Amino acid sequence: MTQVLTGHGTFGEYLLRIRREVTSTFHHCEKEEDTAQHTLEFCPTWEEPRHVLRLVIGESMAPEAVVEAMLRGQQEYIAVRSYCQQVMLLKERAERERGY
């Protein structure tokens, strides 16, 4: 969850910055740059889990709105945590398969 909220995780933009990747290209869709915000709000790869998350916390996926939703209650917190865990596990697995 912290990785998604801070952008310090398996995101091309971050991996490029710390020199673990040679490009910030997104590996899961055709987006040119892989950022935490793209993963959270836009990437079509994560559309289904994002839909489930939005049913619980509402439509806005702006970082401030997500944090606000997490603080609203346990159900919202669990929904955000579940989304982040599911997506980040898949992104990390893909990164390992690429040999990073």
C-alpha positions in Angstrom: 0.0 0.0 0.0 2.8 2.3 0.8 4.4 1.7 -2.6 1.3 2.8 -4.4 0.8 5.9 -2.2 4.5 7.0 -2.4 5.4 5.9 -5.9 8.4 4.0 -4.5 7.8 0.5 -5.9 7.7 -1.5 -9.1 6.8 1.4 -11.2 8.9 2.1 -14.3 9.3 5.8 -13.4 10.7 4.9 -10.0 12.8 2.0 -11.3 14.3 4.2 -13.9 15.1 6.9 -11.3 17.0 4.3 -9.1 18.7 2.8 -12.3 17.0 -0.6 -12.1 15.4 -0.1 -15.5 16.6 1.6 -18.6 13.2 3.0 -19.5 10.1 4.1 -17.6 7.8 2.2 -20.1 4.8 0.4 -18.6 5.0 -3.4 -19.0 1.3 -4.1 -18.5 -0.3 -1.8 -21.1 0.7 0.5 -23.9 1.1 3.6 -21.6 4.4 5.3 -22.2 5.2 5.9 -18.6 4.6 3.6 -15.6 3.7 5.7 -12.5 2.0 4.9 -9.3 -0.9 7.2 -10.3 -1.3 5.4 -13.7 -1.4 2.1 -11.8 -3.9 3.3 -9.3 -6.3 5.3 -11.5 -5.9 4.5 -15.2 -4.2 1.3 -16.3 -6.7 -1.0 -18.1 -4.8 -4.0 -16.8 -6.1 -3.4 -13.3 -9.6 -2.3 -14.4 -11.5 -5.1 -12.6 -9.9 -4.8 -9.1 -10.1 -1.0 -9.5 -13.9 -1.3 -10.2 -14.3 -3.3 -6.9 -12.2 -0.6 -5.1 -14.4 2.2 -6.5 -17.6 0.5 -5.4 -16.3 0.8 -1.8 -14.4 4.1 -1.7 -16.0 6.1 -4.5 -14.9 7.3 -7.9 -11.9 9.5 -7.1 -8.5 7.8 -7.2 -6.5 11.0 -6.4 -4.0 10.1 -3.7 -5.7 12.5 -1.2 -9.1 10.9 -1.9 -7.7 7.4 -1.4 -6.1 8.4 1.9 -9.3 10.1 3.0 -11.3 7.0 2.2 -8.9 4.8 4.1 -9.4 7.0 7.2 -13.2 6.9 6.8 -13.5 3.3 8.0 -12.3 -0.3 8.2 -14.1 -1.4 5.0 -12.5 1.3 3.0 -9.1 0.7 4.4 -9.4 -3.0 3.6 -10.5 -2.3 0.1 -7.5 -0.1 -0.6 -5.1 -2.5 1.0 -6.6 -5.4 -1.0 -6.3 -3.5 -4.3 -2.7 -2.5 -3.6 -1.7 -6.0 -2.5 -3.2 -7.7 -5.5 -1.8 -5.3 -8.0 1.7 -4.9 -6.5 2.1 -8.7 -6.2 1.4 -9.1 -9.9 3.7 -6.2 -10.8 6.5 -7.6 -8.6 6.1 -11.1 -10.1 6.3 -9.6 -13.6 9.4 -7.7 -12.6 11.1 -10.9 -11.3 10.2 -12.7 -14.5 11.9 -9.9 -16.5 15.0 -10.6 -14.4 15.2 -7.5 -12.2 
